[in-house]
Amino acid sequence: MNQDHVKEQLLAIEDAPLEFSLVFSGKKSKKMNGLYKPDAREIVIHNRNFTDDNLLLYTAIHEYAHHLHACTRGGKLSVRAHTSEFWAILHNLLEKAEAKHIYRNVFASSPELTALTETIRAKYLAENGTLVKEFGEKLVVAHDLCEKIGGRFEDYIDRVLRIPRLAAMAAIKTHQYNINPSVGPDNMRFLAGIKDEDTRAAAESALIGGKSPDAVKSAAKMQRTPSIEEPPRDRLEKEKARLERTITLLNKRLDEIEQELERC
C-alpha cells in the first residue's frame, strides 16, 4: 500500500472540502504513528511503524479526521486538537470505512474478545447502571422524608450521605427520566443532563444503537445549539486574544524562572 493508494481510500470514505496531501515519511517513530500539519494541509504517516495495512489505515483515518475537523474551522485547528468534536468525526469515518470494507473492524474477529465484551456490558455497565437508577429512586424517597420532618434535602446530601449534589441530582434524573441502564452509568449521567425529551430519547437510542459517546454528544449539541456561522474576522480576533493571553502567561512564568535562576 503506497501513499497515493491511502489517499484514494480516504477520499473514498468521505470527500474533503479542502485539498490535502498525504506522504509516507519512510521513517520509524517511537513518539507517534502520524501527524497532521494544518497550515500545510499535510498528513504525514510514519509508514515504517507498521507491518499491518489495517493499522496504517487507522492512523491515516485518524489524521484525516483532523483535516476534516480543520475544514469545519476554515482550515485552522485550536491548540487542543483532540476534542469531542474531533472524536465524533473520527468515529463517523471509521463506521463509513467499515461499511465500505476499506477498514476492517478487528474487534469482531476475536470470539474471546466478543464474549468478554458481552460480559462487560451485561455485568458491569448494565448492572451498575441499574444501581445508579435505583439509587436515584431511593433519593426521591429520601427527599420526601426530609420534607416530612422539616429537614433540608441538600443538607442531608451534604452532611449525611456526604456525596456531591450534582451526582445526587443526576442519579435522581436517571430515575425520573427512566433512562435505560444498559448504556452504563457515565452515559446515563450524560443523558440526565439533556432537558429536552426528544433530544434525550434520540441520544439514548443512538447509544444503544452503537454510536460512540462523543458522536452522540456532538449530535445532541448540534440539536441544542442554533447553527450560526461565526464571521472569519471575529473567529480570528478571538483566536488572537487567546494566543496573546497564553503568551502573556508564558512570559510571566519565564520572568519568574529567570529570577529564580539568578538567586541560585
Sequence and secondary structure as in RCSB ss.txt:
>XXXX:A:sequence
MNQDHVKEQLLAIEDAPLEFSLVFSGKKSKKMNGLYKPDAREIVIHNRNFTDDNLLLYTAIHEYAHHLHACTRGG
KLSVRAHTSEFWAILHNLLEKAEAKHIYRNVFASSPELTALTETIRAKYLAENGTLVKEFGEKLVVAHDLCEKIG
GRFEDYIDRVLRIPRLAAMAAIKTHQYNINPSVGPDNMRFLAGIKDEDTRAAAESALIGGKSPDAVKSAAKMQRT
PSIEEPPRDRLEKEKARLERTITLLNKRLDEIEQELERC
>XXXX:A:secstr
  HHHHHHHHHHH   SS  EEEE     SS SEEEETTTTEEEE GGG S HHHHHHHHHHHHHHHHHHHTTTT
   S    HHHHHHHHHHHHHHHHTTSS  GGGG HHHHHHHHHIIIIIIIHHHHHHHHHHHHHHHHHHHHHHHT
  HHHIIIIII   HHHHHHHHHHHHTT  GGG HHHHHHHHT   HHHHHHHHHHHHTT  HHHHHHHHHHHHS
      HHHHHHHHHHHHHHHHHHHHHHHHHHHHHHHH 
